[in-house]
Amino acid sequence: MDLSWETLERTVAYRCDGFDIVNESVALPDGTETEFDYLSEAESVVVLPFTADSRVVVIEEWRHAVRRRNRGLPAGNLEDGESPEDAVFRELREETGYATEHAEHLTTVEPANGFSDAVFHYYAAYDCERAGDQHLDADESIEVTTATFDDLVEAVRDDEFRDGRSAFAVLYYAAFETDGDR
């Protein structure tokens, strides 16, 4: 059975820095015509950065939508023409001042594909070290800390590490990338 929808018309209903809200007129498989709205944004990277002594570089950032400091991992959108791998090194350096030459792809997910075309590329970065100052965007205010990986796993379990994309990175790594040795 063909489940695909046909897009009849597409308009951007709202545009801002970071994302668009798209409205589409669509025909469903049974021929019914309806409207569908979704959030459209550039692909992103999320970095789980480990220092040489196995600590994780963590950021604390104000998140206005939830009106609180958010503990999470470095992350950000790919720039035009940029590969996910290049974005990992750039975002790590910009948001934390840390750098590395060793990053490995973990997985790629569509975190909310019922209402968004967002794609997150997850990477682990190893042997990260302080390499200079942060280079933050105008709307970023970030404090950099480190934590043990086990502390982050506990924080996810205890509802203290609530950033969904960051929590997913920690749990994915715990489930699939470790053999109990952290």
One Martini backbone bead per residue (centre of mass of N, CA, C, O) as a GRO file, in nm:
protein
  182
    1MET     BB    1   0.096   0.036   0.023
    2ASP     BB    2   0.051   0.372  -0.035
    3LEU     BB    3   0.151   0.641   0.205
    4SER     BB    4   0.192   0.881   0.040
    5TRP     BB    5   0.224   1.223  -0.007
    6GLU     BB    6   0.105   1.507  -0.184
    7THR     BB    7   0.240   1.801  -0.290
    8LEU     BB    8   0.073   2.101  -0.397
    9GLU     BB    9   0.171   2.317  -0.173
   10ARG     BB   10   0.430   2.567  -0.072
   11THR     BB   11   0.483   2.753   0.235
   12VAL     BB   12   0.607   3.018   0.428
   13ALA     BB   13   0.468   3.132   0.727
   14TYR     BB   14   0.754   3.135   0.891
   15ARG     BB   15   1.052   3.338   0.963
   16CYS     BB   16   1.374   3.265   1.119
   17ASP     BB   17   1.621   3.224   1.313
   18GLY     BB   18   1.664   2.858   1.269
   19PHE     BB   19   1.355   2.867   1.141
   20ASP     BB   20   1.061   2.722   0.991
   21ILE     BB   21   0.720   2.754   0.887
   22VAL     BB   22   0.539   2.509   0.716
   23ASN     BB   23   0.300   2.505   0.445
   24GLU     BB   24   0.087   2.237   0.326
   25SER     BB   25  -0.065   2.109   0.051
   26VAL     BB   26  -0.236   1.790   0.057
   27ALA     BB   27  -0.246   1.450  -0.061
   28LEU     BB   28  -0.381   1.174   0.022
   29PRO     BB   29  -0.409   0.845  -0.061
   30ASP     BB   30  -0.743   0.892  -0.085
   31GLY     BB   31  -0.749   1.221  -0.194
   32THR     BB   32  -0.738   1.393   0.036
   33GLU     BB   33  -0.745   1.732   0.127
   34THR     BB   34  -0.487   1.917   0.311
   35GLU     BB   35  -0.315   2.039   0.592
   36PHE     BB   36   0.046   2.103   0.665
   37ASP     BB   37   0.255   2.157   0.948
   38TYR     BB   38   0.610   2.257   0.991
   39LEU     BB   39   0.931   2.229   1.109
   40SER     BB   40   1.221   2.395   0.969
   41GLU     BB   41   1.567   2.280   0.965
   42ALA     BB   42   1.874   2.241   1.006
   43GLU     BB   43   2.111   2.050   1.046
   44SER     BB   44   2.266   1.870   1.324
   45VAL     BB   45   2.488   1.865   1.602
   46VAL     BB   46   2.609   1.630   1.856
   47VAL     BB   47   2.843   1.647   2.135
   48LEU     BB   48   3.055   1.399   2.296
   49PRO     BB   49   3.306   1.525   2.505
   50PHE     BB   50   3.627   1.396   2.567
   51THR     BB   51   3.878   1.380   2.763
   52ALA     BB   52   4.175   1.231   2.842
   53ASP     BB   53   4.033   1.183   3.149
   54SER     BB   54   3.713   1.112   3.085
   55ARG     BB   55   3.574   1.372   3.059
   56VAL     BB   56   3.292   1.583   3.018
   57VAL     BB   57   3.189   1.831   2.816
   58VAL     BB   58   2.988   2.092   2.953
   59ILE     BB   59   2.691   2.285   2.930
   60GLU     BB   60   2.561   2.608   3.026
   61GLU     BB   61   2.230   2.730   2.932
   62TRP     BB   62   2.012   2.950   2.828
   63ARG     BB   63   1.648   2.873   2.814
   64HIS     BB   64   1.377   3.054   2.740
   65ALA     BB   65   1.137   2.854   2.690
   66VAL     BB   66   1.201   2.732   3.005
   67ARG     BB   67   1.334   2.938   3.210
   68ARG     BB   68   1.648   2.813   3.212
   69ARG     BB   69   1.898   2.635   3.289
   70ASN     BB   70   2.103   2.427   3.074
   71ARG     BB   71   2.213   2.105   3.059
   72GLY     BB   72   2.469   2.007   2.816
   73LEU     BB   73   2.569   1.984   2.483
   74PRO     BB   74   2.725   2.041   2.217
   75ALA     BB   75   2.548   2.234   1.957
   76GLY     BB   76   2.446   2.255   1.599
   77ASN     BB   77   2.428   2.392   1.301
   78LEU     BB   78   2.469   2.369   0.984
   79GLU     BB   79   2.634   2.507   0.740
   80ASP     BB   80   2.664   2.596   0.439
   81GLY     BB   81   2.824   2.308   0.303
   82GLU     BB   82   2.852   2.150   0.563
   83SER     BB   83   2.967   1.903   0.739
   84PRO     BB   84   2.925   1.726   1.017
   85GLU     BB   85   3.224   1.699   1.091
   86ASP     BB   86   3.290   2.003   1.078
   87ALA     BB   87   3.075   2.093   1.288
   88VAL     BB   88   3.193   1.960   1.533
   89PHE     BB   89   3.458   2.123   1.554
   90ARG     BB   90   3.326   2.404   1.555
   91GLU     BB   91   3.124   2.380   1.794
   92LEU     BB   92   3.321   2.301   2.010
   93ARG     BB   93   3.494   2.557   1.992
   94GLU     BB   94   3.278   2.780   2.018
   95GLU     BB   95   3.125   2.676   2.292
   96THR     BB   96   3.411   2.580   2.468
   97GLY     BB   97   3.729   2.589   2.358
   98TYR     BB   98   3.750   2.314   2.245
   99ALA     BB   99   3.961   2.046   2.104
  100THR     BB  100   3.997   1.817   1.816
  101GLU     BB  101   4.085   1.518   1.595
  102HIS     BB  102   3.859   1.312   1.737
  103ALA     BB  103   3.574   1.179   1.565
  104GLU     BB  104   3.262   0.988   1.604
  105HIS     BB  105   3.006   0.836   1.471
  106LEU     BB  106   2.696   0.720   1.604
  107THR     BB  107   2.425   0.880   1.498
  108THR     BB  108   2.099   0.925   1.332
  109VAL     BB  109   1.820   1.151   1.385
  110GLU     BB  110   1.457   1.200   1.411
  111PRO     BB  111   1.309   1.353   1.682
  112ALA     BB  112   1.023   1.491   1.520
  113ASN     BB  113   0.871   1.366   1.239
  114GLY     BB  114   0.565   1.476   1.287
  115PHE     BB  115   0.675   1.819   1.298
  116SER     BB  116   0.974   1.766   1.172
  117ASP     BB  117   1.297   1.791   0.978
  118ALA     BB  118   1.490   1.712   1.181
  119VAL     BB  119   1.855   1.652   1.213
  120PHE     BB  120   2.069   1.439   1.410
  121HIS     BB  121   2.419   1.432   1.466
  122TYR     BB  122   2.615   1.196   1.634
  123TYR     BB  123   2.907   1.253   1.850
  124ALA     BB  124   3.228   1.151   1.942
  125ALA     BB  125   3.484   1.305   2.137
  126TYR     BB  126   3.842   1.294   2.167
  127ASP     BB  127   4.087   1.449   2.336
  128CYS     BB  128   3.997   1.702   2.467
  129GLU     BB  129   4.108   2.050   2.460
  130ARG     BB  130   4.213   2.335   2.551
  131ALA     BB  131   4.226   2.616   2.283
  132GLY     BB  132   4.045   2.860   2.398
  133ASP     BB  133   3.805   3.059   2.316
  134GLN     BB  134   3.505   3.146   2.279
  135HIS     BB  135   3.248   3.164   1.992
  136LEU     BB  136   2.969   3.323   2.022
  137ASP     BB  137   2.669   3.390   1.973
  138ALA     BB  138   2.460   3.651   2.039
  139ASP     BB  139   2.239   3.427   2.179
  140GLU     BB  140   2.479   3.327   2.370
  141SER     BB  141   2.509   3.169   2.708
  142ILE     BB  142   2.809   3.003   2.818
  143GLU     BB  143   2.903   2.744   3.039
  144VAL     BB  144   3.193   2.557   3.130
  145THR     BB  145   3.221   2.207   3.201
  146THR     BB  146   3.266   1.906   3.393
  147ALA     BB  147   3.212   1.541   3.379
  148THR     BB  148   3.112   1.247   3.440
  149PHE     BB  149   2.954   1.003   3.281
  150ASP     BB  150   2.803   0.879   3.523
  151ASP     BB  151   2.673   1.149   3.614
  152LEU     BB  152   2.501   1.181   3.357
  153VAL     BB  153   2.337   0.927   3.380
  154GLU     BB  154   2.214   0.999   3.654
  155ALA     BB  155   2.087   1.270   3.566
  156VAL     BB  156   1.888   1.143   3.374
  157ARG     BB  157   1.745   0.956   3.579
  158ASP     BB  158   1.693   1.227   3.783
  159ASP     BB  159   1.594   1.480   3.606
  160GLU     BB  160   1.880   1.677   3.553
  161PHE     BB  161   1.900   1.597   3.229
  162ARG     BB  162   1.673   1.749   2.997
  163ASP     BB  163   1.812   1.752   2.738
  164GLY     BB  164   1.724   1.553   2.485
  165ARG     BB  165   1.975   1.541   2.296
  166SER     BB  166   2.178   1.486   2.527
  167ALA     BB  167   2.051   1.240   2.662
  168PHE     BB  168   2.066   1.061   2.414
  169ALA     BB  169   2.374   1.053   2.391
  170VAL     BB  170   2.431   0.922   2.662
  171LEU     BB  171   2.250   0.666   2.628
  172TYR     BB  172   2.371   0.563   2.369
  173TYR     BB  173   2.657   0.527   2.473
  174ALA     BB  174   2.585   0.336   2.707
  175ALA     BB  175   2.448   0.112   2.519
  176PHE     BB  176   2.673   0.101   2.247
  177GLU     BB  177   2.989   0.219   2.335
  178THR     BB  178   3.010   0.037   2.587
  179ASP     BB  179   3.176  -0.215   2.826
  180GLY     BB  180   3.197  -0.062   3.124
  181ASP     BB  181   3.433   0.133   3.027
  182ARG     BB  182   3.485   0.478   3.169
   0.00000   0.00000   0.00000
